[in-house]
Amino acid sequence: MMLRQKLAIGLWLCAVSLTAQDHIWRTDSLQEVVVTGTGTQHLLKNAPVQTEVITSKMLRNYGGQSLQDILAGLTASFAFSDDDMGSQMQLNGLGNDYILVLIDGKRIHGDVGGQNDLSLIDPQNIEKIEIVKGASSALYGSDAIAGVINVITKKRNEGLLVENTTRGGSYGDLRQHNGLGIAIGKFKSYTNFQLQHSDGWQNTATEDPSKTEFLITDSRNMTVNRYTNWQVSERLTYEPVRNLELYAEGSTYWKRIYRPCGKYAAVDVKTYDLEYRNQSLAAGGRWLHGLTGSKTDAITLDLNWDRHAYYYYYTDITLTDGYDPHGNFTPYYPYFPDDEELQSDQRRIMAHLKGIFSLPYENRLSGGVEWRYDYLEAPMRVDGGVARDNTEAVYMQDEWRYAFSPKIAMNITGGLRLNQNVQFGFRLTPKISGMLSLGENVRLRATWSQGFKSPTPKEQSYRYVKYMNGTYLYLGNEDLTPQTSNYYAVSGEYNWQGLNVTVTGYINNVDNMITLVTIPNSQAPAEYIIKYDPVKTRQYQNLETAETKGVDVSIRYRINSEWMLGGSYSYLDTDAKQYDSTHDKLKDVIIDGTAHHKGSWFATWNHDVSKKYRLGVGLYGRMSSKRYYQIDGDGKGYQLWRIATNHEFPVSKKWLFRVEAGVDNIFNYVDDTPHGLHLGTTNPGRTIYGTLTIRFSQGKKLRFTNNKSNFKTNDNETD
């Protein structure tokens, strides 16, 4: 093990030292157009809000299994923990509740106030990913206190496009993507199908000895359970007149998590699987009005309806609380195999109207109005069975640029949002960002922004019992108050002959932060304690104060047209305090999942072996120090390495074949801490994968990107 660690550290040092000479940020990379930070188009080099971009080329070289895999492997700011309930994600010290995930600028819908299921996003359909860290509530409203992830999907304009990608790997991993695109005159259609399956894995059969009467070493509990999900989506667009595009789209999604049943009643006996069903519908349009002479000025309208439903799917006879066919509550209602019980049905309706207008003197004004309605039905988990919430908002943003000289310029962006929530009234949320360009090589940025987040219906009303190494009771809290934040960040960026160095320091102060806190069982409702006899009771509560602060460093450089190297490092520290009514004083508490040090690095090589074959090889690594938690101990630090290869064969102008193969977790690291305590990483150890892509395109020439050969692609990519 020591030899492996020394070898890994040596490779990492080599990679980092070489990054002082390369990556993907050469001059043409700085021409990347980004939209997330301001909601308007900017060249990456001129964006006043610091934006991290995972480009299409990075995505192809990495060959990620999922969006979670991509984010964890290609940026140091994220941390993940696999969970049946969704993707437990953390960005710079703050969790899912504070991270807004967008698809083409529109909110993804998942568990309101809980975990987003990132498997809703097909990795084969991603063009690029834009990441903006820090509070963005002035532009995007609630949930954007830690940052925003905007997944930009591929735009298909071919007359006829047929594509298939099949990926297989260790532990029964199967990923399937099929796409059909048709463009006829003013009408376009794209149909997407994806399927994901894993047999799951077990890193340890040992249960936490402190929570069982005797040592259990043959538990059937899986580290990650077997699952299957599939999704079908359709997008239709129509251009009745020039510069006006109308669209309608919809999707349906199904997921089943299969849970093995063991022999220890208090630990691993499972009588039901978990099942999820999502549906979404959307319609709207975009008009490039050109009223002020700018080709990018537009008015957009988006209408969305989303549903996320979660069920127990029973696999054995079970007596539990339920409702009979007549709607009468029954304390010991019998469920039989193949019966379903609704746990929660969360629905959301949104309407958003936005306009962008260029003004004289290098000004650009944008603004909009937004309406949102949330509905939660949970007969077994919410008093009265139903909870509702709705919010209206109006926002405005002004962007101004002033050039002091041909090489020195300043960009200032200021925004203000007025929210009105049915429960918590009005709230103003401001933001201001600025960038000073000192020639082509140096850019300085600064941001101050406020965040705002109302308690969700789930945080207020939900109750949940978790059976794992004992009984845990989770409770909502009707006395919660809204959360607010102040985010401060300064950054410096240096570019020179392919070298890009970015250093960002930030502080995020969150007031009344809502988090799960362990409380004495005596403070929980007596009927719940009598009924469940929990080992621990946890309740959503407001902390008095919470602060995350840190430094992010990125060093990237392109050596030549074939070699690229890069590395990033994130230092994080957190400080949170809660009022202890028992002792009448403030006490320090831990923000779950905090790790002080995280890093990622890579080296890629792409070479045109011939006019008909291109080879790509990438070496990737990531690490995390110990992760801290309020209960169940801390998660171990880890270091993981990955090698990925890709092979492209353009058979003709219309046909493209692509093969990917690689090994993840090369040094076979496994966290074998007893089940329920593996809080560092749930990675299963060394895995292998292979992918085959076949693509037919009629109406557009297939090409690659290297100017030295005829290898080009239609992805409109940059490095």
C-alpha positions in Angstrom: 0.0 0.0 0.0 2.8 2.4 0.8 4.4 1.8 -2.6 1.0 2.5 -4.3 0.6 5.7 -2.3 4.1 6.9 -3.2 3.6 6.1 -6.8 0.2 7.9 -6.8 1.7 10.9 -5.1 4.6 10.9 -7.5 2.3 10.8 -10.5 0.3 13.6 -9.0 3.3 15.8 -8.5 4.4 15.2 -12.0 1.0 16.2 -13.3 0.8 19.3 -11.2 4.3 20.4 -12.2 3.4 20.0 -15.8 0.2 21.9 -15.4 2.4 25.0 -15.0 2.8 24.4 -18.8 -0.8 23.5 -20.0 -4.4 22.8 -20.4 -7.5 23.7 -22.3 -7.5 27.4 -22.0 -5.5 28.6 -25.0 -6.8 31.6 -27.0 -9.6 29.8 -28.8 -10.8 28.4 -25.5 -11.3 31.9 -24.2 -13.7 32.5 -27.1 -16.1 30.0 -25.4 -19.6 31.6 -25.0 -21.0 31.3 -21.5 -24.4 32.4 -20.2 -25.0 31.1 -16.7 -23.3 33.9 -14.6 -25.4 36.8 -16.0 -28.1 35.0 -18.0 -26.8 36.7 -21.1 -24.1 35.7 -23.6 -20.5 36.6 -22.9 -17.2 35.3 -24.1 -15.6 33.4 -21.3 -12.7 35.8 -21.1 -15.1 38.8 -20.7 -17.6 37.2 -18.3 -17.8 39.5 -15.2 -18.8 36.5 -13.1 -16.2 33.8 -12.6 -17.4 30.7 -14.6 -15.9 27.3 -14.8 -16.5 25.4 -18.0 -16.3 21.7 -18.7 -16.1 21.7 -22.5 -17.3 19.1 -25.0 -13.7 18.0 -25.6 -13.1 17.4 -21.9 -16.3 15.4 -21.8 -15.2 13.2 -24.7 -11.7 12.6 -23.3 -13.0 11.7 -19.9 -15.8 9.3 -21.0 -17.8 9.9 -17.8 -20.4 7.3 -16.7 -22.8 10.0 -15.4 -23.0 13.7 -14.5 -22.0 12.9 -11.0 -18.9 11.0 -12.3 -18.0 14.0 -14.5 -18.3 16.7 -11.9 -16.4 14.6 -9.3 -13.6 13.8 -11.7 -13.1 17.1 -13.5 -13.4 19.7 -10.7 -12.2 19.8 -7.2 -15.0 21.8 -5.7 -17.6 19.0 -5.6 -18.1 16.0 -3.3 -20.6 13.2 -3.6 -22.1 10.4 -1.5 -24.2 7.7 -3.2 -27.6 7.3 -1.7 -30.9 5.5 -2.7 -32.7 8.9 -2.4 -30.6 10.6 -5.0 -27.3 12.4 -5.5 -25.9 13.7 -2.2 -23.9 16.6 -3.7 -21.8 19.3 -2.0 -20.3 22.4 -3.5 -17.8 24.4 -1.4 -19.3 23.2 1.9 -23.0 23.5 1.1 -25.2 20.6 0.1 -28.0 19.8 -2.4 -30.5 22.2 -1.0 -28.3 25.1 -1.9 -27.1 24.0 -5.4 -29.3 24.9 -8.3 -29.1 22.4 -11.2 -30.3 23.7 -14.6 -30.7 22.1 -18.0 -30.4 24.7 -20.7 -31.1 27.4 -18.1 -34.2 25.6 -16.7 -34.5 24.0 -13.3 -34.3 20.3 -12.9 -37.1 18.9 -10.8 -36.4 16.3 -8.2 -37.0 15.8 -4.5 -38.1 19.3 -3.2 -35.9 20.2 -0.3 -33.9 16.9 -0.7 -31.7 15.1 -3.2 -31.6 15.7 -6.9 -31.4 12.5 -9.0 -28.7 13.4 -11.5 -29.4 10.3 -13.5 -32.2 12.3 -15.0 -29.5 13.9 -17.2 -28.2 11.7 -20.1 -24.4 12.3 -20.2 -24.4 11.5 -23.9 -26.6 14.4 -24.5 -24.3 17.0 -22.8 -22.5 19.6 -24.9 -20.8 21.4 -22.0 -21.3 22.3 -18.4 -21.0 25.8 -16.8 -20.5 26.1 -13.1 -20.9 29.4 -11.2 -20.0 29.3 -7.5 -21.6 31.4 -4.8 -25.0 33.0 -4.3 -27.0 33.6 -7.5 -30.4 34.2 -6.0 -30.7 37.7 -7.6 -30.9 36.0 -11.0 -32.2 32.5 -10.3 -34.1 32.8 -7.0 -34.3 30.2 -4.3 -31.8 27.3 -4.1 -28.9 29.2 -5.6 -26.9 30.0 -2.4 -23.9 27.7 -3.0 -23.9 27.9 -6.8 -25.4 27.0 -10.1 -24.7 24.0 -12.4 -26.0 24.6 -15.9 -25.9 21.6 -18.2 -26.0 22.7 -21.9 -27.4 20.0 -24.1 -26.3 19.3 -27.7 -28.1 21.1 -30.5 -28.9 18.8 -33.4 -29.4 20.6 -36.8 -28.9 17.7 -39.2 -31.5 16.7 -41.7 -31.4 13.2 -40.3 -29.5 12.0 -37.3 -29.4 8.5 -35.9 -27.0 7.7 -33.0 -26.5 4.8 -30.6 -24.1 4.6 -27.6 -23.8 1.4 -25.6 -21.6 1.3 -22.5 -20.8 -1.8 -20.3 -18.6 -2.2 -17.3 -17.9 -3.9 -14.0 -20.7 -4.8 -11.6 -23.2 -5.2 -14.3 -23.0 -1.5 -15.3 -25.0 -0.9 -18.5 -25.7 2.5 -20.1 -27.7 2.9 -23.3 -28.3 6.0 -25.3 -30.3 6.3 -28.5 -31.2 9.5 -30.4 -33.2 10.3 -33.5 -33.1 13.8 -35.0 -35.2 15.0 -37.9 -35.1 18.5 -39.5 -37.6 19.3 -42.3 -37.9 22.9 -43.3 -39.0 24.9 -40.3 -39.7 21.9 -38.2 -37.2 20.0 -36.0 -37.6 16.9 -33.7 -35.2 15.1 -31.4 -36.2 12.0 -29.6 -33.8 10.7 -26.8 -33.9 7.4 -24.9 -31.5 6.5 -22.1 -31.3 3.4 -19.9 -29.0 2.9 -16.9 -28.5 -0.3 -14.9 -26.1 -1.5 -12.2 -26.0 -4.7 -10.2 -24.7 -2.6 -7.3 -21.8 -3.6 -5.0 -20.9 -4.4 -1.4 -17.7 -3.0 -0.1 -18.2 -4.7 3.3 -20.5 -7.2 4.9 -19.8 -5.8 8.4 -22.3 -3.7 10.3 -21.5 -1.0 12.7 -20.8 -2.9 16.0 -21.9 0.0 18.2 -25.5 -0.3 16.8 -26.0 -4.0 16.9 -26.3 -6.4 19.8 -23.5 -8.6 18.4 -20.9 -8.3 15.7 -22.4 -8.9 12.2 -20.0 -9.8 9.5 -22.4 -11.4 6.9 -24.9 -8.6 6.3 -26.6 -8.5 2.9 -26.8 -4.7 2.9 -25.2 -3.3 -0.3 -23.0 -0.2 -0.4 -24.8 0.8 -3.5 -28.0 -1.2 -4.3 -28.9 -2.7 -7.7 -31.0 -0.3 -9.8 -32.5 0.2 -13.2 -33.8 3.4 -14.7 -34.9 4.6 -18.1 -36.1 7.8 -19.7 -37.8 8.9 -22.9 -37.8 12.5 -23.9 -39.0 14.5 -27.0 -38.3 18.0 -28.1 -40.2 19.7 -31.0 -39.3 23.1 -32.4 -40.9 25.2 -35.1 -39.7 28.4 -36.6 -42.8 30.1 -38.1 -40.9 33.3 -39.1 -37.3 34.3 -39.0 -35.8 34.8 -35.5 -38.8 33.3 -33.7 -38.6 29.7 -32.4 -41.4 27.9 -30.6 -40.9 24.7 -28.7 -42.7 21.9 -26.9 -41.0 19.1 -25.0 -41.7 16.4 -22.5 -40.2 13.4 -20.8 -41.1 10.4 -18.7 -38.7 8.7 -16.3 -38.8 5.5 -14.2 -36.4 4.1 -11.6 -36.4 1.0 -9.4 -33.9 0.4 -6.6 -33.8 -3.3 -5.7 -32.9 -3.9 -2.0 -31.7 -7.3 -0.9 -33.3 -9.0 2.1 -31.0 -10.5 4.8 -31.5 -12.5 8.0 -31.0 -9.8 10.6 -34.3 -8.2 11.3 -32.9 -5.0 13.0 -30.3 -4.5 10.2 -30.8 -5.9 6.8 -34.4 -7.3 6.4 -36.0 -5.4 3.6 -39.7 -5.9 2.6 -39.9 -3.3 -0.2 -38.0 -1.8 -3.0 -38.0 1.9 -4.0 -39.6 3.2 -7.1 -39.6 6.6 -8.7 -41.7 8.0 -11.5 -41.1 11.5 -13.0 -42.9 13.3 -15.8 -42.3 16.7 -17.3 -44.0 19.0 -19.9 -42.7 22.3 -21.2 -43.6 24.8 -23.9 -42.4 28.2 -24.8 -40.6 30.3 -27.3 -37.7 32.6 -28.1 -37.8 35.8 -30.2 -34.6 37.5 -31.3 -36.3 40.9 -31.5 -33.4 43.0 -32.7 -35.2 46.1 -31.5 -31.9 47.7 -30.4 -29.8 46.4 -33.2 -28.2 43.5 -31.3 -28.4 40.0 -32.7 -28.4 38.5 -29.2 -31.3 40.5 -27.7 -34.2 38.3 -27.1 -37.6 37.8 -25.3 -38.2 34.3 -24.0 -41.2 32.6 -22.4 -41.1 29.2 -20.6 -43.9 27.2 -19.1 -43.1 24.1 -17.1 -45.0 21.3 -15.3 -43.0 18.7 -13.4 -43.8 15.7 -11.2 -41.6 13.6 -9.0 -43.3 10.6 -7.3 -41.8 8.1 -4.9 -43.3 4.8 -3.9 -42.6 1.7 -1.8 -42.8 -1.4 -4.0 -43.5 -4.3 -1.6 -41.6 -7.6 -2.1 -43.0 -9.4 1.0 -46.0 -9.4 3.2 -45.7 -6.3 5.4 -47.9 -4.9 8.2 -47.5 -1.1 8.5 -49.3 2.2 8.6 -51.4 2.6 5.5 -54.7 3.5 3.9 -57.3 1.0 2.8 -59.0 1.2 -0.6 -61.7 3.5 0.9 -59.1 6.0 2.2 -59.4 5.0 5.8 -56.1 5.1 7.9 -55.2 1.6 9.2 -52.3 1.3 11.7 -51.4 -2.3 10.6 -52.6 -2.3 7.1 -51.3 -5.5 5.2 -49.3 -5.0 2.0 -48.6 -7.9 -0.2 -45.9 -8.5 -2.9 -46.3 -6.2 -5.9 -48.4 -3.7 -3.9 -47.4 -0.1 -4.0 -47.6 2.7 -1.4 -47.2 6.3 -2.3 -44.6 8.1 -0.1 -44.5 11.5 -1.8 -45.8 13.1 -4.9 -44.1 16.4 -5.6 -45.3 18.7 -8.4 -44.2 22.1 -9.6 -45.6 24.6 -12.1 -43.5 27.5 -13.3 -43.9 30.4 -15.7 -41.0 32.6 -16.6 -40.9 35.6 -19.0 -37.6 37.3 -19.7 -36.3 40.1 -21.9 -32.8 41.2 -22.9 -32.2 44.7 -24.4 -29.0 46.4 -25.5 -28.8 50.1 -24.6 -26.5 53.0 -25.6 -23.1 53.5 -23.9 -22.2 49.8 -23.7 -25.2 48.9 -21.5 -27.3 45.8 -21.6 -30.5 45.5 -19.6 -32.3 42.2 -18.8 -35.2 41.4 -16.5 -38.1 39.1 -16.0 -41.0 37.9 -14.0 -41.4 34.4 -12.5 -44.2 32.4 -10.9 -43.8 29.1 -9.1 -46.2 26.8 -7.3 -45.1 23.7 -5.3 -47.4 20.9 -4.2 -46.5 18.0 -2.0 -48.8 15.0 -1.4 -47.4 12.6 1.2 -50.3 10.7 3.0 -48.0 8.9 5.4 -45.4 11.6 6.0 -47.2 15.0 6.2 -49.9 16.0 8.7 -53.1 16.3 6.6 -51.4 14.6 3.7 -50.7 17.7 1.6 -48.5 20.8 1.8 -48.3 23.8 -0.7 -46.1 26.8 -1.4 -46.0 29.4 -4.1 -43.7 32.3 -4.9 -43.7 35.2 -7.3 -40.7 37.2 -8.3 -39.5 40.1 -10.5 -35.9 40.8 -11.2 -33.7 43.3 -13.2 -30.1 43.3 -14.2 -27.9 45.9 -15.8 -24.5 45.2 -17.5 -22.1 48.0 -18.3 -18.7 48.0 -20.0 -16.2 50.9 -20.1 -12.9 50.8 -21.9 -10.2 53.0 -20.4 -7.8 52.2 -23.3 -7.7 49.6 -26.1 -6.2 47.1 -23.6 -7.8 48.1 -20.3 -11.6 47.7 -19.7 -14.0 47.3 -16.9 -17.3 45.2 -16.8 -19.8 45.8 -14.1 -23.0 43.8 -13.6 -25.6 44.7 -11.0 -28.9 42.9 -10.3 -31.9 43.0 -7.9 -34.6 40.5 -7.3 -37.9 40.9 -5.4 -39.4 37.7 -4.1 -42.9 37.3 -2.6 -43.6 34.1 -0.8 -47.1 33.2 0.4 -45.8 32.3 3.9 -42.8 34.6 4.4 -43.7 37.8 2.5 -41.3 40.0 0.5 -37.5 39.8 0.2 -35.0 41.9 -1.9 -31.9 40.1 -3.1 -29.1 42.2 -4.7 -25.9 41.3 -6.5 -23.0 43.1 -8.0 -20.0 41.7 -9.9 -17.1 43.4 -11.7 -14.2 42.5 -13.9 -11.1 44.5 -14.7 -9.2 43.4 -17.8 -5.5 44.4 -17.9 -4.6 43.5 -21.4 -5.1 40.0 -22.8 -3.3 38.3 -20.0 -4.7 39.5 -16.6 -8.2 39.7 -15.4 -9.4 40.6 -11.9 -12.9 39.8 -10.7 -14.9 40.6 -7.6 -18.5 39.6 -6.5 -20.8 40.4 -3.7 -24.2 38.7 -3.8 -27.0 37.8 -1.4 -28.8 34.5 -1.3 -32.3 33.7 -0.2 -34.1 30.4 0.4 -37.5 29.8 1.9 -38.1 26.6 3.9 -39.5 23.9 1.6 -42.8 22.1 2.3 -40.7 19.0 3.0 -38.4 20.8 5.6 -41.5 22.2 7.3 -43.9 19.2 7.3 -42.1 15.9 6.5 -41.5 13.1 8.8 -39.5 10.0 7.9 -38.2 6.9 9.6 -35.0 5.3 8.5 -34.1 1.7 9.4 -30.4 1.2 9.1 -28.3 0.0 12.1 -31.2 1.0 14.3 -34.2 3.3 13.9 -33.7 7.0 13.0 -36.5 9.5 13.2 -36.4 12.5 10.9 -38.8 15.4 11.6 -39.8 18.6 9.8 -40.2 21.8 11.7 -43.0 24.3 11.2 -41.1 27.0 13.1 -38.3 27.3 10.5 -37.5 30.8 9.1 -36.0 31.7 5.7 -32.3 31.4 5.1 -30.3 34.4 3.8 -26.6 34.6 2.8 -23.9 37.1 1.9 -21.3 35.8 -0.6 -18.0 37.6 -1.2 -15.4 36.5 -3.7 -12.3 37.9 -5.4 -10.3 36.2 -8.1 -7.4 36.7 -10.4 -6.8 35.1 -13.7 -3.6 35.0 -15.8 -3.3 33.7 -19.4 0.0 33.4 -21.3 0.8 31.2 -24.3 -1.7 28.5 -23.4 -1.1 28.7 -19.6 -4.1 29.7 -17.5 -3.9 30.2 -13.7 -7.0 31.2 -11.7 -7.1 31.8 -7.9 -10.4 32.5 -6.2 -11.0 33.3 -2.5 -14.5 33.3 -1.1 -16.6 33.7 2.1 -20.2 32.6 2.2 -22.1 33.7 5.4 -25.4 31.9 5.8 -27.9 33.1 8.4 -30.6 30.8 9.7 -29.1 27.9 7.8 -31.5 24.9 7.8 -29.9 21.6 8.5 -30.7 18.3 10.2 -29.7 18.4 13.8 -29.7 15.6 16.3 -32.1 16.4 19.2 -32.9 14.6 22.4 -35.7 12.0 21.9 -37.5 13.8 24.7 -38.0 16.9 22.5 -39.7 14.8 19.8 -43.6 14.3 19.8 -44.3 11.6 22.4 -46.4 9.6 20.0 -43.5 9.2 17.6 -41.1 8.1 20.4 -43.6 5.5 21.7 -44.3 4.2 18.2 -40.7 4.0 16.7 -38.4 4.0 19.8 -35.6 5.7 17.7 -31.9 5.4 18.4 -31.6 9.0 17.3 -34.0 11.7 16.4 -33.0 14.4 13.9 -35.0 17.5 13.0 -34.6 20.3 10.5 -33.6 23.4 12.5 -32.2 26.9 11.8 -28.6 27.3 12.9 -27.7 30.7 14.4 -24.9 31.3 11.9 -23.0 29.3 9.3 -19.9 30.3 7.3 -18.0 28.6 4.6 -14.7 30.0 3.3 -12.0 28.8 1.1 -9.6 29.1 -1.8 -10.0 27.5 -5.2 -6.9 27.2 -7.5 -6.9 26.1 -11.1 -3.7 25.7 -13.2 -4.2 24.6 -16.8 -2.0 24.6 -19.8 -1.7 23.3 -23.4 1.8 22.1 -24.3 1.1 21.6 -28.0 -1.8 20.5 -30.2 -1.7 17.0 -28.7 -0.8 17.4 -25.0 -3.0 19.0 -22.4 -2.5 18.9 -18.6 -4.5 20.4 -15.7 -5.0 20.5 -12.0 -7.3 22.1 -9.5 -7.3 22.4 -5.7 -10.0 23.4 -3.2 -9.4 24.4 0.4 -12.5 24.6 2.5 -13.2 25.6 6.1 -16.6 25.9 7.8 -17.9 27.3 11.0 -21.5 26.9 12.2 -23.1 27.7 15.6 -26.4 26.7 17.1 -28.2 27.9 20.2 -28.3 25.2 22.9 -31.4 25.9 24.9 -30.4 23.3 27.5 -27.2 25.1 28.5 -28.3 28.6 27.3 -25.3 29.1 25.0 -24.1 28.8 21.4 -22.4 25.6 20.5 -20.2 24.7 17.5 -21.7 22.2 15.1 -20.3 20.5 12.0 -21.6 21.1 8.5 -21.9 17.5 7.4 -19.6 16.4 4.6 -17.0 19.1 5.1 -13.5 18.2 3.8 -10.7 20.7 4.1 -8.7 19.6 1.1 -9.9 18.3 -2.3 -8.0 18.1 -5.6 -8.3 16.8 -9.2 -5.8 16.6 -12.0 -5.4 15.2 -15.5 -3.1 14.7 -18.5 -4.5 14.0 -22.0 -2.9 13.1 -25.3 -4.7 13.1 -28.6 -3.0 12.0 -31.8 -4.1 11.5 -35.4 -2.7 8.1 -36.2 -4.0 8.3 -39.7 -6.7 10.1 -41.6 -9.2 7.4 -40.6 -8.1 6.9 -36.9 -7.6 9.2 -34.0 -6.3 8.0 -30.6 -6.9 9.7 -27.3 -5.5 8.8 -23.9 -6.2 10.5 -20.5 -4.9 10.0 -17.0 -7.1 11.4 -14.2 -6.8 11.6 -10.5 -8.8 13.1 -7.6 -8.4 13.2 -3.8 -10.2 14.3 -0.7 -9.0 14.6 2.9 -11.2 13.4 5.8 -14.9 14.4 5.7 -16.5 15.4 8.9 -20.0 14.5 10.1 -22.2 15.3 13.2 -23.0 11.6 13.8 -21.6 8.2 12.7 -18.0 9.4 12.8 -15.9 10.9 9.9 -15.3 9.7 6.4 -11.9 8.5 5.4 -9.7 10.5 3.0 -9.1 8.9 -0.3 -7.2 9.1 -3.6 -8.5 7.7 -6.9 -6.9 7.3 -10.3 -8.4 6.7 -13.7 -7.1 6.0 -17.2 -9.4 6.5 -20.2 -8.8 5.9 -23.9 -10.9 6.8 -26.9 -10.7 5.7 -30.6 -12.5 7.5 -33.4 -13.1 6.1 -36.9 -14.8 8.4 -39.4 -15.8 5.8 -42.0 -17.3 8.4 -44.3 -18.7 11.9 -44.3 -22.0 10.5 -42.8 -20.8 7.7 -40.6 -18.7 7.9 -37.4 -17.6 5.0 -35.1 -16.2 5.7 -31.7 -14.8 3.3 -29.1 -14.0 4.1 -25.5 -12.3 1.9 -22.9 -10.7 2.6 -19.5 -10.0 1.6 -16.0 -11.3 3.5 -13.0 -9.8 3.3 -9.5 -6.5 1.9 -10.9 -5.0 1.2 -7.4 -8.2 -0.6 -6.2 -8.9 1.6 -3.2 -12.0 0.5 -1.2 -13.5 2.1 1.9 -14.3 -1.0 3.9 -15.6 0.8 7.0 -18.6 -0.9 8.5 -21.8 -0.5 6.6 -23.4 2.9 7.1 -20.1 4.5 8.2 -18.3 4.6 4.8 -18.7 8.3 4.5 -15.5 9.1 2.5 -16.3 7.4 -0.8 -18.5 4.5 -1.9 -16.3 3.7 -4.9 -16.4 -0.1 -5.4 -12.7 -0.6 -6.2 -11.1 -1.2 -9.6 -13.6 -1.2 -12.5 -13.3 -1.4 -16.2 -15.6 -0.1 -18.9 -16.1 -0.1 -22.7 -18.3 2.1 -24.9 -19.3 1.9 -28.6 -20.9 4.8 -30.4 -22.3 4.6 -33.9 -23.5 7.9 -35.5 -25.1 8.6 -38.8 -25.7 12.2 -39.9 -27.4 13.2 -43.2 -27.2 16.8 -44.1 -24.0 17.9 -42.3 -20.4 16.9 -42.8 -18.9 15.0 -39.9 -15.4 16.4 -39.0 -13.0 16.5 -36.1 -11.2 19.4 -34.6 -7.5 19.0 -35.4 -6.5 21.5 -38.1 -3.6 19.3 -39.2 -5.9 16.6 -40.6 -9.5 16.2 -41.9 -10.7 15.2 -38.4 -13.5 17.6 -37.5 -16.7 17.5 -35.6 -20.0 19.3 -35.6 -20.1 19.9 -31.9 -19.0 23.6 -32.3 -16.5 22.9 -29.6 -13.5 24.7 -28.2 -10.7 23.2 -26.2 
